[in-house]
Every structure is written in C-alpha cells, then in structure tokens.
Amino acid sequence: MIITMALTSTTITSWKLQEIVAHSSSVSSLVLGKSSGRLLATGGEDCRVNIWAVSKPNCIMSLTGHTSPVECIQFNSSEERVVAGSQSGSLRLWDLEAAKILRTLMGHKASICSLDFHPMGEYLASGSVDSNIKLWDVRRKGCVFRYKGHTQAVRCLAFSPDGKWLASASDDSTVKLWDLIAGKMITEFTLHTSAVNVVQFHPNEYLLASGSADRTVKLWDLEKFNIIGSSEGETGVVRSILFNPDGSCLYSGSENTLRVYGWEPDRCFDVVHVGWGKVSDLAISNNQMIAVSYSQNNVSWYIVDLNRVKKSGSVIQGLIEDKPIPAPTSAMGTTLRRNYERPTTSCTGQEMKQSSEADRRSPEGERRSPSSEDEKEDKESSAEITNPEDYKEIFQPRSVISRTPPKRTEPFPAPLDHSFSESVLEKPGPAVKIVTPVIDRAGQLKGPVISSTPVQRVEPTVIAAAPRPVAVVTTSVTSPSRPVVTTTKPKPSTGIIFSTRNEPIGLNAGEFLSHARNAKASVMGDDEALAQIRKGHDTMCVMLTSRYKNLDTVRSVWASGDVKTSLDSAVSMNDLSIVVDILNIINLKPSLWKLDLCTSILPQIEELLQSKYESYVQTGCMSLKLILKRFWPLISDTLTAPPSVGVDITREERRQKCKACYKQLKNLSNVVKNRAEQVGRHGSTFKELQLLMAPLDY
C-alpha cells in the first residue's frame, strides 16, 4: 500500500530551518561543509569543536583538546578532516572518520582568525592576528613557509582551484595574492577602504571576489590584475560571499540580506531579505542555499530557495546607477577568460616554495617532527562520539562497500504557510506521516525517519507568484526490508529551540489580547494603535525623543562640514549613545580622522572600552584601531624629533597635540591590557589592540 499526500503549494523564498543550543558558552566560530552543505562545525568559548548534521537537533561528535576559545574552523574538501585554530595560536587537526586527533601545530603568536585546506593535498594555510600567514605540511607536522606582508589581522584565506595561488584578506584593507611555487606575493589589491572580511576564487575563471566592511563587493581580474566590478547596493558589512557552482553569479550575505550580483557590466539581479542576522557562512546544495548564523550560544540554519531567486536578467533599479547594459557575448560576461587547469594528481607532486632549514629551526616553536611534547598534547585531545547512530551513518568508513546505487539528495522542504487568518481554518485533519530523510556527509540519503505530525487543512489563497510544483511525499508501507515505524511522539531535545513554533516560549499570547471575543472587531485607527503600543514605554519614548533631538543638533553642525565641532558637540551632551552614533559614521570613512579629533575622542574611547554594552565596546575598539594605524607613526616621530631652531607655532601646536594623545594612549593601554586577559571575542580583539599598542612601552 502506498500513502501519498500533496502538500499545500507555497511561495516562500527563504525560511528558518532550525535553531539549536550549540555550546555551553558563547559560540565563537562556525563553518559549513561546502561539498555536501549538510555538515556543520561550531567552535565555542568552552574550547570545544562540535560537529552537527544540518536539520538534526543533536551533536554528532565533540572534539576537545584546545585550552582557549576556538576562533576559526575549516573542513577539508572531502569533509573527512576538520582543523580548528584557537585564541592562543595553536592548531588542532582531527580525522572525523577515525574519530581521533591527527596533528597539533604550534607557531602563531596570537589568535588564529583564518584557515583553508589546499584543494589537492596535505597542506593547509593559517592566518593570525599577528598578521602572518603560515603554510603547514600536516604529514611532516610543521610549518614549511611563512608569508609576510600584511600589517593587521588576516581575516580570510582561500586557495585557487588549481592549488597554485593563495589569496588573503586582512583588516589592513588589502587583498594579497601569493604564488605558492615561487613563495612570494604576486600582486596586491588596495581599493577597499575598510577591513576585508572574505575572499573567494571563481570556480572556473581567473576571477577573485572580495567582500569588505566598507559595504562593497569587488571583483578582480587575475590575468590583468585589475578591478572589473564593484557593488554599490550593500546596506551593511559584507560577511560572506559565494559563487554559484556554475560561476554565473555571485551571492553576497550581509545583515539580514542576500544579494545576487553579475559583472561586466555590474548589476544586481535580486535582493532577498532573510532574517538571519549577522550571517557567518553560506553553502549550496540541491539549488538551495544553506546559511548559518550565531548569537551567544545559539546557532541558526536558514534556507533560501534559489529556484525563486533571479540569477540573470533585469537589474534591480536603484541599487546600481542606471546605465545601458550591453548584451553579453556569453553567460559569464562580455569577455572569455582563462580557466584553471586542475591536475589529476595531488599537490604532493608540486614543488612548493619551502623555508630553508635554518628558518625551520626559528625560535617560534614551529614543530617539524613528533616529540614527547607533541604526543602529550595529542593525548589531551579527544573526539567524543555523542550520537553513535548518526556518526555511523554520516562518517561511514571507506572499507564499507555500498551494495545499492546511491540515491540523490533531496532539498529541504519549505514549511507550510501559517499566515492565514482564523476564518479560513477548518477542523484539524488526521495525523499524516512525514518522511524526514537522513543525509550523510556526501549528501546521500540513508533512510527515512517517519514521525507523526498533525497537519491542518487550509483553504487555498490566491497569491500573485510564479507557479510551483506540488510537493508529494510518498512512503511504502509494505517493504519487507524496512518495517514501518509506528506513530510515536518524538522526545523533545533539551538543547533545541524549534524555529517553527507558533508561540513564544514562556509567554501566553492570550494575555496580550483583548478578552472581548463576542464583541464586534473594530478597526483601530493609527493614533489609537500607536497609543496602545506606547503603553508602559513612556520612559523609552522620552529617551528616544531626547536622542533624536540631540542627533538632529549634531546633524545641523555636521552639515556645515566641520567634523571636529560636530564631535565636540556630541561629547558635550554627556550621552555616550550619541558619541557612538557619530563614531560609527566616521569609522566608515577613515579619511575623516584628523589629529584634532583624536584629542577630543580618546577620553571617550576609554569610557566605551569599559562599557557594559557590547556595541559600545566594538565601536571603541574600531576607533582606537584606526587611530593607532593612522596617527601613531606621526605621534612617535613628532615626540622623538629634536627641538626646532627658532619659533615654529604650527609645529609646537602639533607637538602639544601629539603629547596629549600619547598620554591618553598610555592610559588606554592599561585598560586594553586588563581586558585582553578575558576570553571570547572581546578578549581576542583586545589582544589585537595590545599588539598594536606595544610600541608605546618603548
């Protein structure tokens, strides 16, 4: 007997798949497996790395061994290994199939903030807050080369598809391209005006994309080494980018928004508003985009149906300057570029540039061969299998031979639309069996898990959208090899927050609604609705009104073009929120910073760094970083220069300003030193500031 049910057609483009409690403390990093899109690794301030299957509520494996928060994680291309970098600068590499630690690598002086595996061999690259990039040979257990050139933290690393180049993005606003065979920098791209967060190579052509905190995505030609495109529509920091698998377009993830870009000419095909917050990573599987974000100790999965996203055609007006678009000669653009040559052999045959033997014995602690200390560290690391059933299904050993042809993966089903009014709801229908496929690391279906979920029938509503095929769920009940699971209620997981819940946890929505059910529903006017919303929020309304008036005052001064007077007026209001708002604007355009601003704002930065509000601390750190980067050389040179002959009023004024800034920076260095001892994201940021402020002690 075959039971078949046609689900209600839906026009949902994006939805929240699931939310889980990933760690006992705050999550500090995460990464999706790009090959399958079905595997997730999370790192936390609890010093653990947890492995998850997308859409499953329970952790599969927990990896221990790090003694400081895990700041960066990366899977290899086959998703059989995972490497994690910690705040202390150490790297640990695990074999997920064997469930054991493979290597412990030491050498960086500060927190690890970027990692990538070489596409065809036993190499991996790491970038750190110490501004160094290291290439590791995991077989020899050591660093084989170090790339120097960046002046600030290296936020992202990416190997080219042919494994010959390495791209690096940094907080110093640059993207550098390194030749692994020659062991030197090929070129440097410097058109970004703020920290570059992410880089990615085109899957086929000689193109490189970069996303930055300056709210732009830029594309670079790797044959002519020049820029060929730049986005103009981003409304927030670009946190993640991903080329479509066929290379036809580029996806850009910023706060709550996904954008689809084309190039040659520059154009934005589509904008999708997704409630994912600060998205951390993207992957594509079954023409669906899987996205993940985290907040505190929670991790959320989101799905975007790429069948409903425009990837070509007309431009979204208003995002990019309207220009006549010439007809491209190919789907990829107006020009044909050279494609990567992927060798069939592994990278072990490539002659990568390696450090000399003398450099390998440098006092940085880069290990070359197994030692007793290494063995001790490896023994302290472990892989705890917390879910044996899922572990066997997903990380099945290679020795097991599959006797049946592998099945194709299935996309994640969209949730039913619950936005209908009560008047169209009928009586609940009978329980319907819903089949949930179990998907392994390679994206193969293992076998359905049958659960019972009550489904309410709804009257169809007319929605102006493209037609979509009706999803059909079919399950066989007479299969002798796989007995049907009886209808049971699944046990709720203690660590999961269901994204499809209809009511907020711990709140009764009825308490906030009118109890007069029999009374005729009256249409509420705008004024009455606003009065109802404001009830109990008088204090907040007064605060927001005052803040608006203060900002309007600062804006009127700003309109005259005098940034210094605008900032002084904000400081004089004794309201840190106004100072933070102004600093967030100035930080977006570092060229606005002048030495006069430093003398006014450094005392305020000291208050911001010690604030209880996370956003205030982040703004203070960013401002202090920009001040140190732009003005410390000037302050140092001015104070150490010999006295001038005669009277030079301008030079004396500059000297007095530099002297005041130096005194304030010395006070701030004590605050930074104390906060650098903390764990977590702030501890990592303050350690980076501590490195930048090190010259103050000399």
C-alpha positions in Angstrom: 0.0 0.0 0.0 1.3 3.5 -0.9 0.3 6.5 1.2 0.6 9.8 -0.8 -0.1 13.3 0.4 0.1 16.5 -1.7 1.4 19.4 0.4 0.0 22.8 0.0 2.0 24.7 -2.6 4.0 27.6 -1.1 5.6 30.7 -2.4 8.2 31.0 0.4 11.6 32.0 -0.8 13.5 31.8 2.5 12.8 30.3 5.9 14.4 29.4 9.2 15.2 25.7 9.3 16.3 25.2 12.8 17.9 26.8 15.9 20.0 24.9 18.4 21.9 25.5 21.5 25.4 24.6 20.2 27.7 25.1 23.2 27.5 25.6 27.0 29.1 29.1 26.5 29.1 31.5 23.6 29.8 30.3 20.1 32.9 31.9 18.7 33.2 30.4 15.2 31.5 28.0 12.7 31.8 26.6 9.2 29.6 24.7 6.8 30.9 21.8 4.7 30.9 23.1 1.2 30.9 19.8 -0.6 27.6 18.5 0.8 26.1 21.5 2.5 24.9 19.1 5.2 27.7 19.2 7.8 28.4 22.0 10.3 31.3 22.5 12.8 31.0 25.0 15.6 33.7 26.3 18.0 33.0 27.9 21.3 34.4 29.7 24.3 34.1 26.3 26.1 37.2 25.3 24.0 35.3 22.6 22.2 34.6 21.9 18.5 31.1 20.3 17.9 30.1 18.5 14.7 26.5 18.7 13.6 24.3 17.4 10.7 22.1 20.1 9.2 18.5 19.7 10.3 19.4 17.3 13.2 19.0 18.5 16.7 21.8 16.5 18.4 25.5 16.9 18.2 27.3 14.0 16.5 30.8 14.5 17.8 32.5 16.8 20.3 36.3 17.4 19.8 38.4 18.5 22.8 42.0 19.5 23.4 42.1 23.2 23.0 42.8 25.2 26.1 41.5 28.6 24.9 38.4 29.6 22.8 38.2 28.2 19.3 38.3 31.2 17.0 38.3 29.6 13.5 37.4 26.2 11.9 37.6 24.7 8.4 36.7 21.3 6.7 38.8 19.8 4.0 37.2 19.3 0.6 36.1 15.7 1.3 34.8 16.7 4.8 36.8 13.9 6.4 39.0 16.2 8.4 38.5 19.4 10.3 41.1 21.8 11.6 40.5 24.4 14.4 42.5 27.4 15.5 42.4 28.8 19.0 42.9 32.1 20.6 46.3 31.0 21.9 47.6 30.5 18.3 47.6 26.7 18.3 46.0 24.4 15.5 44.5 21.0 16.0 43.6 18.7 13.1 41.1 15.8 13.6 40.2 12.8 11.4 36.4 12.6 11.6 36.1 9.1 10.2 38.7 7.7 12.6 37.4 9.9 15.4 40.9 10.9 16.6 43.4 13.8 16.7 45.9 13.8 13.8 48.1 16.8 14.5 48.8 19.6 16.9 50.6 22.6 15.2 52.1 25.5 17.1 53.8 28.6 15.7 51.5 31.6 15.7 51.9 34.3 18.4 48.3 35.3 18.5 44.8 34.2 17.8 44.0 32.2 14.6 41.4 34.0 12.5 41.5 32.3 9.1 42.1 28.7 7.8 41.9 26.9 4.5 42.9 23.4 3.2 44.8 23.0 -0.1 42.4 21.5 -2.6 44.5 18.5 -3.6 47.0 17.7 -0.9 48.2 17.5 2.7 48.7 21.2 3.1 46.8 23.9 5.0 47.2 27.6 5.5 46.5 29.7 8.6 46.3 33.4 9.2 46.5 35.1 12.5 46.0 38.4 14.4 49.8 38.6 14.4 49.5 39.4 10.6 51.5 36.3 9.5 50.3 33.6 7.1 51.8 30.1 7.5 51.7 27.1 5.2 51.7 23.8 7.0 52.6 20.3 5.8 50.4 18.1 8.1 52.4 15.0 7.2 55.7 16.5 8.5 53.9 18.2 11.3 55.4 21.6 10.7 55.3 25.0 9.0 57.0 24.9 5.6 56.7 28.6 4.7 55.7 31.9 6.1 54.2 34.8 4.1 54.8 38.3 5.4 53.2 41.5 4.1 50.0 42.3 5.9 50.1 44.8 8.7 47.0 43.7 10.6 45.0 40.5 11.2 44.4 38.1 8.3 40.7 37.5 8.2 40.3 35.1 5.3 42.4 32.7 3.2 41.5 30.9 0.0 43.5 28.6 -2.3 42.8 28.8 -6.0 41.0 25.8 -7.6 44.3 24.7 -9.2 46.2 24.9 -5.9 48.9 27.3 -7.2 47.8 30.5 -5.6 46.7 31.7 -2.2 44.5 34.8 -1.6 44.5 36.6 1.7 42.2 39.3 3.1 43.1 41.5 6.0 42.0 44.2 8.4 44.6 46.5 6.7 42.0 46.9 3.8 44.1 44.9 1.3 43.8 41.6 -0.6 47.1 39.9 -1.5 47.7 37.1 -3.9 50.6 34.7 -3.2 52.4 32.3 -5.6 52.9 29.1 -3.7 55.6 27.8 -6.0 57.7 31.0 -6.1 56.9 31.7 -2.4 56.3 35.4 -3.0 53.5 37.9 -3.4 52.2 38.3 -7.0 50.0 41.4 -6.5 48.1 43.5 -4.0 44.6 44.9 -4.4 44.1 48.1 -2.3 40.8 49.7 -3.4 38.8 48.6 -0.3 38.6 51.4 2.3 38.0 49.2 5.3 38.7 45.7 6.6 38.3 42.9 4.1 36.3 40.0 5.6 36.2 37.4 2.9 37.7 36.4 -0.5 36.7 33.6 -2.9 38.0 32.4 -6.3 35.7 31.9 -9.2 35.2 28.1 -9.6 36.4 28.2 -13.3 37.7 31.5 -14.5 40.6 33.7 -13.4 38.5 35.9 -11.2 38.6 36.7 -7.5 35.8 38.2 -5.3 36.3 40.1 -2.1 33.8 41.4 0.5 34.6 44.2 3.0 33.4 46.2 6.0 33.2 49.2 3.6 29.9 47.6 2.3 31.2 46.7 -1.1 31.9 43.5 -3.0 34.7 43.8 -5.6 35.7 41.5 -8.4 39.3 41.3 -9.6 40.7 40.0 -13.0 43.6 37.6 -12.2 45.1 37.9 -15.7 45.4 41.7 -15.9 45.3 42.2 -12.1 42.8 45.0 -12.2 39.3 45.6 -10.8 36.4 44.7 -13.1 33.4 45.3 -10.9 32.3 46.8 -7.6 28.8 46.6 -5.9 27.1 49.8 -4.7 23.9 48.4 -3.0 25.1 46.8 0.2 23.5 48.3 3.3 25.8 46.6 5.8 29.1 44.9 6.3 29.7 42.1 3.8 30.2 38.9 5.9 30.1 36.1 3.4 30.3 35.6 -0.4 29.8 32.6 -2.6 29.9 32.0 -6.3 27.1 29.9 -7.9 28.5 26.4 -8.7 28.4 27.2 -12.5 30.1 30.5 -11.9 27.2 32.5 -13.5 26.6 34.9 -10.5 27.9 35.8 -7.0 25.9 35.7 -3.8 26.7 38.3 -1.1 25.5 37.8 2.5 25.2 40.8 4.8 23.0 41.5 7.8 19.5 40.1 7.1 20.1 40.4 3.3 21.2 38.2 0.4 22.1 39.9 -2.8 22.8 38.3 -6.2 25.4 40.1 -8.4 26.5 39.9 -12.0 29.6 41.5 -13.6 30.7 43.0 -16.9 28.6 45.1 -16.6 28.0 45.5 -12.8 24.4 44.6 -11.9 22.3 43.3 -9.0 19.9 40.6 -10.2 18.0 40.2 -6.9 17.7 41.1 -3.3 16.3 38.6 -0.7 15.5 39.8 2.8 16.3 36.9 5.2 16.1 37.2 9.0 19.4 35.6 9.6 21.1 38.5 11.4 24.9 38.5 11.0 25.3 35.6 8.6 28.5 33.6 9.1 28.7 31.1 6.3 27.0 30.0 3.1 26.8 26.7 1.1 24.7 25.5 -1.9 23.1 22.1 -2.2 20.1 21.0 -4.4 19.7 24.5 -5.7 19.1 25.7 -2.1 21.4 28.0 -0.2 22.1 26.9 3.3 23.2 29.7 5.6 24.2 29.8 9.3 24.5 32.5 11.9 25.1 32.5 15.6 24.3 34.7 18.6 25.6 33.9 22.1 25.4 30.1 22.4 22.7 29.6 19.8 23.2 28.6 16.1 20.5 29.1 13.4 20.1 27.5 10.0 18.4 29.2 7.2 17.3 28.0 3.7 16.9 30.2 0.5 15.2 28.5 -2.4 17.5 29.5 -5.4 14.7 28.5 -7.8 12.9 31.6 -6.7 15.9 33.9 -6.9 16.8 35.8 -10.0 20.3 34.9 -11.2 20.1 36.7 -14.6 18.0 39.2 -16.5 16.9 42.6 -15.5 18.7 44.8 -12.9 17.2 45.8 -9.6 16.7 49.5 -10.1 18.0 52.0 -7.5 20.9 49.7 -6.3 23.3 50.4 -9.1 23.5 53.5 -11.3 21.2 53.1 -14.2 23.3 52.6 -17.3 22.5 50.9 -20.7 23.6 47.3 -20.4 25.2 45.8 -23.5 24.3 42.3 -24.4 26.9 39.9 -23.2 28.5 37.5 -25.6 28.3 34.7 -23.0 26.5 33.8 -19.9 29.6 34.7 -17.8 30.1 38.2 -19.2 31.4 40.1 -22.2 34.9 38.5 -22.2 36.2 35.0 -22.1 38.9 34.3 -19.6 41.4 31.7 -19.0 40.2 28.7 -16.9 42.1 27.0 -14.1 44.0 23.8 -15.1 43.2 21.2 -12.5 45.9 18.5 -12.4 44.7 14.9 -11.9 47.5 14.2 -9.3 47.7 15.5 -5.8 49.7 18.6 -4.8 52.5 16.4 -3.5 54.0 16.5 -6.9 54.0 20.3 -7.0 57.3 21.9 -5.9 56.0 24.4 -3.4 58.4 27.0 -2.1 59.6 26.0 1.4 61.7 27.7 4.1 65.3 26.9 4.5 66.4 24.5 7.2 67.7 27.4 9.3 64.3 29.1 9.1 62.6 26.0 10.2 64.7 26.0 13.4 63.5 29.5 14.2 62.6 30.1 17.9 58.8 30.5 17.1 58.1 27.0 18.2 57.1 25.6 14.7 57.4 21.8 15.1 58.9 19.7 12.4 58.8 16.2 13.8 57.0 14.3 16.5 58.2 15.0 20.1 57.2 13.9 23.5 55.5 17.3 24.0 53.5 16.8 20.8 52.4 13.3 21.9 51.3 14.7 25.3 49.2 17.4 23.6 47.7 14.8 21.3 46.8 12.6 24.2 45.0 15.5 25.8 42.8 15.9 22.7 39.9 13.6 22.1 36.9 13.0 19.9 33.8 12.2 21.9 31.1 10.5 19.8 27.9 11.7 21.4 25.5 10.2 18.8 26.8 6.8 17.6 23.9 6.2 15.2 24.3 9.4 13.3 28.1 9.0 13.4 27.9 5.6 11.6 25.5 6.9 9.0 27.5 10.1 8.2 31.1 9.2 8.8 30.9 5.6 7.4 34.4 4.1 7.0 35.7 3.7 3.4 36.0 0.0 3.9 32.3 -0.4 3.8 31.0 -1.2 0.3 27.6 0.1 -0.6 25.5 -2.7 -2.3 22.9 -0.3 -3.7 23.3 2.6 -6.1 23.5 5.9 -4.1 20.3 7.9 -4.0 20.1 11.6 -5.0 19.8 14.1 -2.2 16.5 15.8 -1.5 16.1 19.5 -0.9 14.8 20.7 2.5 11.0 21.1 2.3 9.6 24.6 2.8 7.3 25.0 5.9 3.6 25.3 5.4 2.3 28.9 5.3 0.8 29.7 8.7 -0.1 33.3 7.8 -3.8 32.5 7.1 -6.5 34.2 9.2 -8.6 32.1 11.6 -11.7 32.5 9.4 -10.2 30.2 6.7 -9.1 27.4 9.0 -11.1 24.2 9.1 -11.1 21.5 11.6 -7.7 19.8 12.1 -7.3 16.8 9.8 -5.9 13.4 10.7 -2.3 12.9 11.5 -0.1 12.4 8.4 3.2 10.6 8.3 6.0 12.9 7.2 9.2 11.4 5.9 12.4 13.0 7.0 15.5 11.7 5.1 18.7 11.1 6.9 21.6 12.6 4.8 25.2 11.6 5.1 28.3 13.8 4.7 28.4 13.1 0.9 24.8 14.2 0.6 23.4 10.7 0.2 20.0 9.6 1.5 20.3 6.9 4.2 16.8 6.1 5.1 13.6 7.9 6.1 12.7 8.5 9.7 8.9 8.5 10.0 7.2 10.7 12.5 3.6 11.8 13.1 2.7 15.4 12.8 -0.9 16.9 12.8 -1.5 18.9 9.7 -4.3 21.5 9.4 -6.1 21.8 6.1 -6.4 25.3 4.8 -8.3 26.9 2.0 -6.0 27.9 -0.8 -5.5 31.6 -1.2 -4.6 33.5 -4.4 -1.0 34.7 -4.4 0.5 36.5 -7.3 3.6 34.5 -7.9 5.1 32.0 -10.3 3.5 28.6 -10.1 5.5 26.0 -8.2 5.2 22.2 -8.5 3.2 20.5 -5.7 5.5 18.6 -3.4 4.5 14.9 -3.0 5.6 12.8 -0.1 5.4 9.1 -0.7 6.3 6.2 1.6 5.9 2.5 1.1 4.4 0.5 3.9 4.8 -3.0 2.5 8.5 -3.0 2.1 9.8 -6.3 3.8 13.3 -4.9 4.2 12.4 -1.8 6.2 9.4 -2.1 8.6 7.2 0.9 9.2 7.9 2.8 12.4 4.7 3.1 14.4 3.3 6.6 15.1 5.1 7.9 18.2 5.7 11.3 19.7 9.4 12.2 19.4 11.1 13.1 22.6 11.9 16.8 22.7 15.6 17.7 22.8 16.6 19.8 25.8 19.1 21.8 23.7 16.9 22.8 20.7 14.6 25.8 20.1 12.2 24.9 17.3 12.0 27.5 14.6 8.5 26.5 13.5 6.9 27.2 16.9 3.7 29.2 16.7 4.0 30.8 20.2 7.0 32.4 22.0 8.5 30.2 24.7 7.4 31.1 28.2 4.7 33.6 27.1 1.0 33.3 26.7 -0.1 35.4 23.7 -3.6 35.5 25.0 -2.6 37.7 27.9 -1.7 40.5 25.4 -5.0 40.3 23.5 -8.5 41.6 24.2 -10.8 39.2 26.1 -14.0 40.6 24.4 -14.3 37.8 21.9 -18.0 38.2 21.4 -17.7 41.9 20.6 -17.5 43.0 17.1 -13.9 43.5 15.9 -13.5 47.3 15.5 -11.0 48.8 13.1 -8.3 50.5 15.1 -7.0 53.9 13.8 -3.4 54.8 13.6 -3.4 57.1 16.6 -5.2 54.5 18.7 -2.8 51.8 17.6 0.3 54.0 18.5 -1.2 54.8 21.9 -1.8 51.1 22.5 1.8 50.3 21.5 3.3 53.0 23.7 1.6 51.9 26.9 4.2 51.1 29.5 7.0 52.5 27.4 6.9 56.2 28.4 10.5 56.2 29.7 11.8 54.7 26.5 9.8 57.1 24.4 11.3 60.0 26.3 14.8 58.6 25.9 14.4 58.1 22.1 12.9 61.6 21.7 15.8 63.1 23.5 18.3 61.1 21.5 16.6 62.2 18.2 16.8 65.9 19.2 20.5 65.5 20.1 21.3 63.8 16.9 19.4 66.5 14.9 21.5 69.1 16.7 24.7 67.3 15.7 23.5 66.8 12.2 22.9 70.5 11.7 26.5 71.2 12.8 27.7 68.3 10.6 26.0 69.9 7.6 28.5 72.8 7.7 31.3 70.3 7.1 33.0 70.8 10.4 33.5 67.3 11.8 35.6 68.4 14.8 32.8 70.8 16.0 30.2 68.1 15.4 32.1 65.6 17.5 32.7 68.2 20.3 29.0 69.0 20.4 28.3 65.2 20.7 30.8 64.9 23.5 29.3 67.9 25.4 25.9 66.3 25.5 27.3 63.7 28.0 25.4 60.9 26.1 27.6 58.0 25.0 25.0 56.8 22.6 25.3 60.0 20.6 29.1 59.6 20.5 28.8 56.0 19.4 26.5 57.0 16.5 28.9 59.7 15.3 31.9 57.4 15.6 30.2 54.7 13.6 29.8 57.1 10.7 33.4 58.4 11.0 34.8 54.8 11.2 33.2 54.0 7.8 35.4 56.7 6.2 38.8 56.7 7.9 39.9 59.7 5.8 37.7 61.9 8.1 40.1 61.2 11.0 42.3 64.1 12.0 44.7 64.7 14.8 42.3 67.2 16.4 39.6 64.5 16.6 42.0 62.2 18.5 42.5 64.7 21.3 38.7 65.0 21.7 37.7 61.4 21.4 40.4 59.4 23.2 38.9 60.1 26.7 35.5 59.0 25.3 37.0 55.8 23.9 38.3 54.9 27.5 34.6 55.0 28.6 33.5 53.0 25.7 36.0 50.2 26.2 34.7 49.8 29.8 31.1 50.0 28.9 28.7 47.1 29.7 27.2 47.4 26.2 28.8 45.2 23.6 28.1 47.6 20.7 29.9 50.4 22.6 32.9 48.3 23.2 33.1 47.2 19.5 32.8 50.9 18.3 35.5 51.9 20.8 37.9 49.2 19.6 37.4 50.0 16.0 38.1 53.7 16.6 41.2 53.0 18.7 42.5 50.7 16.0 42.0 53.4 13.3 43.7 56.0 15.5 46.7 53.8 16.1 47.0 52.8 12.5 46.8 56.4 11.1 48.4 58.5 13.8 50.9 56.5 15.9 53.8 57.0 13.3 53.1 60.8 13.4 52.9 60.9 17.2 56.1 58.9 17.6 58.1 60.9 15.0 56.9 64.2 16.4 57.8 63.4 20.0 61.2 61.9 19.2 62.2 64.7 16.8 64.9 67.2 18.0 63.7 70.6 19.0 63.4 73.1 16.2 65.5 76.2 15.8 63.6 79.4 16.2 59.8 79.8 16.6 57.5 77.4 14.7 54.0 77.8 16.1 52.4 75.2 13.9 55.0 72.6 14.9 54.7 73.4 18.5 50.9 73.1 18.4 51.2 69.7 16.7 53.7 68.6 19.3 51.3 69.6 22.1 48.5 67.6 20.5 50.8 64.6 20.0 51.9 64.8 23.6 48.2 64.9 24.8 47.4 61.9 22.5 50.4 59.9 23.8 49.3 60.5 27.4 45.8 59.3 26.7 47.0 56.3 24.7 49.2 55.3 27.7 46.1 55.4 29.9 44.2 53.3 27.4 47.0 50.7 27.2 46.3 49.8 30.8 42.6 49.3 30.1 43.4 47.2 27.0 45.9 45.1 28.9 43.4 44.2 31.6 40.6 43.4 29.1 43.0 41.3 26.9 43.0 38.7 29.7 39.4 37.9 29.1 38.2 35.0 26.9 36.0 35.2 23.9 35.6 37.6 21.0 36.4 40.7 23.1 39.5 39.1 24.5 40.7 38.4 21.0 40.0 42.0 19.9 41.8 43.4 22.9 44.8 41.2 22.3 45.0 42.6 18.8 44.9 46.1 20.2 47.6 45.2 22.7 49.9 44.2 19.9 49.2 47.5 18.1 49.9 49.4 21.3 53.2 47.5 22.1 55.4 50.4 20.7 54.0 52.7 23.5 56.2 50.8 26.0 59.4 51.6 24.2 
